[in-house]
Amino acid sequence: MGEAVIFLGPPGAGKGTQAKRLAAERGYRQLSTGDILRSHIARGTELGQKVKPILDRGDLVPDELILELVKEEIAAMPTPRIIFDGFPRTHAQAEALDRLLEELGVELRGVLLVDVPREELIQRLLGRAQAEGRSDDNEETIRKRLAVYAEKTQPLVDYYARTGNLKAIDGLGSMDEVYSRIQSALNHDLH
Ligand code: ADP
């Protein structure tokens, strides 16, 4: 039977870094919808051209597009072992994911909410802008992404708290400190 873990949290919380390490150590495949979109943009595909302005202004890509991408990725896996990073981001995406996992017989092992105070997020994202040059890491877009998170994605915290899958992780501290918190949150029920 397949299994899945979801990383939830605002932009700049460090989800990607932690998801990557957890995937490598526990034999999961990291599925970052942001990375997939950026790869389309870099390759100049039709989808990439369509979504570039959306990412550049810090908005969300339409649910149907995202769901299509995710389904495509999962369909290619015989026994899915997936860490979702940056997905789901809306209520509609979360409901669609629930249905998809059920259809495929994939068990949701946990939803990790990595949280960091807003001011720290802005500092981190501005720092990353200088280091990596992501075109959506300027101050205006950062504020927009945080507002979109608060409006569209934060409600998923309640959604997953109701289903009993939510595990809150303090995202402040070194990468190793945060990672060990994630491990202890998961160790009870992950094999
Ligand atoms: P971050 O969360 O740090 O901003 P991501 O790489 O997760 O970075 O996302 C970057 C951008 O990609 C988002 O601002 C949004 O435009 C788009 N995106 C990524 N994942 C999704 C998703 N699940 N639904 C809608 N848009 C998405």
Residues whose N, C-alpha, C, O or C-beta is under 5 A from the ligand:
A	BS01	ADP	P11 G12 T33 G34 D35 I54 L55 G58 D59 L60 V61 I66 D85 G86 F87 P88 R89 R145
